[in-house]
Amino acid sequence: MICVRLFRVRIAAGAALGAAAFGTPAAAADLPLKSPAAKVVYSWTGFYVGGHVGYGDGTLGPGTNPILEQGVFFPPTITGGIGGFQAGYNKEFANRFVLGIEADATFTGPIDLPRRVLGPFNSSIDYVGTLRGRAGYSFGTWMPYVTGGFAWGHTEVRVNDAGGTVISQPGQYQTGWTVGAGAEFAVSGNWTAKVEYDYIDLSRRTLGLNDFGMPGVSIDPRIHLLKFGLNYQLGDSPWSATPTRTTLPDSSDWSVHGQTTLLAQGYPSFRAPYGGTNSLPGAGQAQQTWTTTAFLGVRLWEGGEFYFNPETAQGFGLNGTLGLAGFSNGEAQKAGAAFPKIRPQRYYFKQTFGFGGEQEDVPDGPNQIAGKRDIDRLTIIVGRFAVGDFFDGNSYAKDPRADFMNWAMWASAAYDFPADLPGYTRGAVVELNRKDWAVRAGVFQVPNAPNSDVLVSNANNGGAVVEFEGRYSIFDQPGKLRVGVFGNRGNTGNYRQALAIEDANPGLDINDVMAGIRKDNTKYGFYLNGEQQIATDVGLFGRLSWNDGQNEILSFTDVDRSVSGGVSIKGSYWGRANDTIGIGGAVNGLSSAHRDYLAAGGLGLLIGDGALNYSPERIFETYYAYQVNKSLTLTADYQFITNPAYNADRGPVHIFSGRIHGEF
């Protein structure tokens, strides 16, 4: 859909340039001109940067038992859906031939777990990179080209034990060559779009597995990639704020934004007399996560929009995102990876029906196309997104890339919102908006089991939420109150039932018991979410959430009751108007059935020490966000967590974080 729309934009822009070039019949008002207007000529000369997504396939050689990666809408392959980044330089000559050089990196999709064929080992390719020459011919605003050059990549072998658990992941780099062809089109402003096919041939290398009692694995990658990309043309001076090239008119019918966030965390050793499978290690450690996201939007028709957000994610939360119910890094995913993995995190249609009357301005932004809309309106969203995109919002505590990092601070922690491992689902949302209030409802797919990456929906399973939002002023200071009720039905086990079976048969492992009794069960609850400005650039926020706590958590985190709140202060009071200080805290709790299950050795989504001296988990967090410029913000963050994973025998934990966030 996006490519079709961009092609239409290109045609319109080309028609406009054609009209400018060839002119229209002269009018009387044109006669006084001393000379004709200069013809606008599009030039491909200059530097550029961009990103791409697509699909790939190929082989790693016979006997390699490759892992299949998710293909989203297409069959899983050894690469699955792909995505990455590129940068390069073109030089257009007077005869319209264009020569250039480009470097890129392409990352593969996440593992398609349901189709994983277990063996003593599985092989995979993590990413490929190329450094290529390009030779093309300019037809004005479009350019076909051929390309070829040097290629390299990283492959690895996952060695499995008898139960299928990965016990080692040796890897190696391999080099080779690539050849391909494509076409690039100028679409709007400094943006160009391209479609490209690349064949990549990496040299055969043998990875030794003698330490595991197996012969070496000969990996011989032959990869086919189909890429769809966007490039931003920088001109001859890539560091200049003013482009040095001829651009097309900007279009108001589409929007491109991006972000990248690097978040590092660590903690010193703390008191930990014992530990379990999901315990935060007492010895201390450091980890980092890195995400890069493109926010692409296109206006399809009046009120109709489509959004697409491909994202690469790399790194791990502390202890692999285990050991804390209120986890410390909102960027950490349960499916961490040593190399970046690409996912299409969002793709959804949005249709707005205006009721007329007063309108409001819509600024250009991520997943938002500039324009105007009726304040009184009905909006329908269908596709893939995060539930938090439309529910449980808060101006002061919502985005771990910009404000608080702890899961219990930027969300209602007891709301087990449906999500896969990175935190997204598929479904539909309907919102009715008025000037002083709004009501919205959503239905979503749920995972097929706790902590699963596979989303399902049928007559028996699914999630739903209804939220009312009221807007008001107190002494001319604006505020909002959101009230939500939710229910999920999914494949979960009951805490009391598992405990009863284990009590009758003490030799059984309670986690095996829980896995054996899972069936379609319901979880329900509510949340309250308030925000109040108390002075210019000073705001308070608070959340209260609760769920019934009888059946397993499906998606989010191990919390049945939670209260959080704090204050956010902008830097206008000390001459740094775009800086922010945040101070807040949260208290998380469990139902009696849930705590008894953990005390008996049960494991939750993120926690499980093998024993439990229960006490509520208490979190204090403060941060300072320093804006270097409109595109770059640096943040220092400190969290103090008492009774991590509700265990009074362990902790407290001091967590120190640094965050670099860039956006355009």
Summary of the structure (lengths in Angstrom):
residues: 664
radius of gyration: 27.1
end to end distance: 23.4
largest distance: 100.8
contacts: 2333
relative contact order: 0.10
helix: 11%
strand: 53%
